[in-house]
Amino acid sequence: MVQTGYGDTTPKRALTQLVFLLFCMLGLPIMMLTLKSAGEIIAAGLKYVIIFTEKHVFKKNDINARKLKLKTLILSMVISPFEIGIMAIVQSYIDEWTLIESVYAWMVTLTTIGFGDYVPCLRLGKAMEARYSEYGSITTSILMAVALFPTLFLLSLVACSLSCVIDAFEVLKPSVNLVDSCKSCCGKIKSKVTGNPDQTDHTISDNTVNS
């Protein structure tokens, strides 16, 4: 569902492979919409934190909407590597990886590549399966399901960052109409060539009326 696909667990039979294909066709669009909605919720939460901080800490009642979108983008981009660092530290303790290996594993997970050389909680799941052979498969499934929550949160942060990037582009885009500006410049150049200064005024007035 999170498009990672480590390769440690795969469908073997044709029937299960067919069921998997049908599941992906239905589940992936739902998953994308879920991540988009979760990203928008996180972005709204970050905006609330920024507004609360500026009002109660910095005593600013006049909050600029343009600056608010840019601050939300910066905050979302700061939280993502911070979250990856926390999960890497925890994962290095659980699976006995180095910190670099843990960061690498979570970046591979976050980018939904999933090489399969490092699988989070796989070592712990195998240890539980060996110790409790009767319920080992159930325990492994529960551990993998629990490991999905930070992955989903990280993917939601990515969706939040993309939503903030779109808002930031809307803030930074030029307010002057490019077509009208080009027409005005062309009118000035034409008036200089023809020696008719009224041509420029006429072009500018036409653009004003059309706008």
C-alpha positions as CSV (number, residue, x, y, z in Angstrom):
1,M,0.0,0.0,0.0
2,V,2.9,2.4,0.7
3,Q,4.5,1.4,-2.6
4,T,7.8,0.4,-0.9
5,G,8.0,-3.3,-1.8
6,Y,11.1,-4.6,0.0
7,G,10.8,-8.0,-1.6
8,D,11.0,-10.0,1.7
9,T,7.3,-10.9,1.4
10,T,5.9,-11.8,-2.0
11,P,2.9,-13.7,-3.4
12,K,4.0,-17.1,-4.7
13,R,0.9,-18.5,-6.4
14,A,-1.0,-17.2,-9.4
15,L,-4.2,-16.7,-7.4
16,T,-2.5,-14.6,-4.7
17,Q,-0.7,-12.5,-7.4
18,L,-4.0,-11.8,-9.1
19,V,-5.6,-10.8,-5.8
20,F,-2.6,-8.5,-5.2
21,L,-3.1,-6.8,-8.6
22,L,-6.7,-6.2,-7.9
23,F,-5.9,-5.0,-4.4
24,C,-3.4,-2.5,-5.8
25,M,-5.8,-1.2,-8.5
26,L,-8.3,-0.4,-5.8
27,G,-6.0,0.5,-2.9
28,L,-3.4,2.7,-4.5
29,P,-5.8,5.5,-5.5
30,I,-7.4,5.4,-2.1
31,M,-3.9,5.5,-0.5
32,M,-2.9,8.5,-2.6
33,L,-6.1,10.4,-1.5
34,T,-5.5,9.4,2.1
35,L,-1.9,10.7,2.0
36,K,-3.0,13.9,0.3
37,S,-5.7,14.5,3.0
38,A,-3.2,13.6,5.8
39,G,-0.7,16.1,4.3
40,E,-3.3,18.8,4.2
41,I,-4.2,18.1,7.9
42,I,-0.5,18.3,8.9
43,A,-0.1,21.5,7.0
44,A,-3.2,23.0,8.7
45,G,-1.7,21.9,12.1
46,L,1.7,23.5,11.2
47,K,-0.1,26.8,10.3
48,Y,-1.9,26.7,13.7
49,V,1.4,26.2,15.5
50,I,2.9,29.1,13.7
51,I,0.0,31.4,14.3
52,F,-0.2,30.4,18.0
53,T,3.6,31.0,18.4
54,E,3.5,34.4,16.8
55,K,0.5,35.5,18.8
56,H,1.4,34.2,22.2
57,V,5.2,34.2,22.1
58,F,6.2,37.0,19.8
59,K,3.0,39.0,20.5
60,K,2.2,39.6,16.8
61,N,-1.5,40.0,16.0
62,D,-1.1,41.0,12.4
63,I,-0.1,37.9,10.5
64,N,0.7,38.1,6.8
65,A,-0.9,35.3,4.9
66,R,1.9,35.2,2.3
67,K,4.6,34.9,4.9
68,L,2.5,32.3,6.7
69,K,2.6,30.0,3.7
70,L,6.4,30.4,3.3
71,K,6.9,29.7,7.0
72,T,4.7,26.6,6.8
73,L,6.8,25.3,3.9
74,I,10.1,25.9,5.8
75,L,8.7,24.2,9.0
76,S,7.5,21.1,7.0
77,M,10.9,20.8,5.4
78,V,12.6,21.0,8.8
79,I,10.4,18.4,10.4
80,S,11.0,15.7,7.8
81,P,14.7,15.2,8.3
82,F,14.2,15.6,12.1
83,E,11.6,12.7,12.0
84,I,14.0,10.6,9.8
85,G,16.7,11.2,12.4
86,I,14.6,10.0,15.3
87,M,13.4,6.9,13.4
88,A,17.0,6.1,12.4
89,I,18.2,6.2,16.0
90,V,15.3,4.0,17.1
91,Q,15.9,1.6,14.2
92,S,19.6,1.4,14.9
93,Y,18.8,0.2,18.4
94,I,16.1,-2.3,17.3
95,D,17.9,-3.9,14.3
96,E,21.5,-3.2,15.5
97,W,22.3,-1.2,12.5
98,T,24.7,1.7,12.3
99,L,23.2,5.2,12.2
100,I,24.1,5.6,8.5
101,E,22.5,2.3,7.7
102,S,19.4,3.3,9.6
103,V,19.2,6.7,7.8
104,Y,19.7,4.9,4.4
105,A,17.0,2.4,5.2
106,W,14.5,5.1,6.1
107,M,15.4,7.2,3.1
108,V,14.8,4.1,0.8
109,T,11.5,3.6,2.6
110,L,10.5,7.3,2.3
111,T,11.2,7.4,-1.4
112,T,9.2,4.2,-1.8
113,I,12.1,2.5,-3.6
114,G,12.5,-0.5,-1.2
115,F,15.6,-2.3,-2.3
116,G,15.2,-5.0,0.3
117,D,18.7,-5.0,1.6
118,Y,17.5,-3.3,4.9
119,V,14.0,-4.1,6.1
120,P,12.8,-2.3,9.3
121,C,11.9,-4.7,12.2
122,L,12.7,-7.8,10.1
123,R,15.4,-9.0,12.6
124,L,13.1,-8.5,15.5
125,G,10.3,-10.3,13.7
126,K,12.5,-13.3,13.0
127,A,13.7,-13.4,16.6
128,M,10.1,-13.4,17.8
129,E,9.1,-16.1,15.3
130,A,12.0,-18.3,16.4
131,R,11.1,-17.9,20.1
132,Y,7.4,-18.2,19.7
133,S,7.2,-20.6,16.8
134,E,3.5,-21.3,17.3
135,Y,2.5,-17.6,17.1
136,G,5.6,-16.3,15.3
137,S,3.9,-15.4,12.0
138,I,1.2,-13.5,13.8
139,T,3.7,-11.6,15.8
140,T,5.8,-10.8,12.7
141,S,2.6,-9.5,11.0
142,I,1.8,-7.3,14.0
143,L,5.3,-5.9,14.1
144,M,5.3,-5.1,10.4
145,A,1.9,-3.4,10.8
146,V,3.3,-1.3,13.7
147,A,6.3,-0.4,11.6
148,L,4.0,1.0,8.9
149,F,2.8,3.9,11.1
150,P,6.0,5.9,11.0
151,T,6.3,5.2,7.3
152,L,2.8,6.5,6.7
153,F,3.6,9.6,8.8
154,L,6.7,10.3,6.8
155,L,4.9,9.9,3.5
156,S,2.2,12.3,4.9
157,L,4.9,14.8,5.7
158,V,6.1,14.5,2.1
159,A,2.5,15.2,0.9
160,C,2.4,18.1,3.3
161,S,5.6,19.5,1.9
162,L,4.3,19.2,-1.7
163,S,1.1,21.0,-0.7
164,C,3.2,23.8,1.0
165,V,5.4,24.1,-2.1
166,I,2.3,24.6,-4.3
167,D,1.0,27.3,-1.8
168,A,4.5,28.9,-1.9
169,F,4.5,29.1,-5.7
170,E,1.2,30.8,-5.6
171,V,2.6,33.4,-3.2
172,L,5.8,33.9,-5.2
173,K,4.3,34.1,-8.7
174,P,4.4,37.5,-10.3
175,S,1.3,39.6,-9.9
176,V,1.8,41.5,-13.2
177,N,0.1,39.9,-16.2
178,L,2.9,38.7,-18.5
179,V,0.8,39.1,-21.7
180,D,-0.2,42.7,-20.9
181,S,3.4,43.5,-20.0
182,C,4.7,42.1,-23.3
183,K,2.0,44.0,-25.3
184,S,3.0,47.2,-23.5
185,C,6.7,46.7,-24.2
186,C,6.0,45.8,-27.9
187,G,3.9,49.0,-28.2
188,K,6.7,51.1,-26.9
189,I,9.2,49.6,-29.3
190,K,6.8,50.0,-32.2
191,S,6.3,53.6,-31.3
192,K,10.0,54.3,-31.3
193,V,10.4,52.6,-34.6
194,T,7.5,54.4,-36.3
195,G,8.0,57.7,-34.5
196,N,4.4,57.7,-33.3
197,P,4.3,58.4,-29.5
198,D,0.5,58.0,-29.5
199,Q,0.9,54.3,-30.3
200,T,2.3,53.5,-26.9
201,D,-0.5,55.4,-25.1
202,H,-3.1,53.7,-27.2
203,T,-1.6,50.2,-26.4
204,I,-1.5,50.9,-22.7
205,S,-5.0,52.3,-22.7
206,D,-6.3,49.2,-24.5
207,N,-4.6,46.9,-22.0
208,T,-6.1,48.9,-19.2
209,V,-9.6,48.6,-20.7
210,N,-9.2,44.9,-21.3
211,S,-8.0,44.3,-17.8
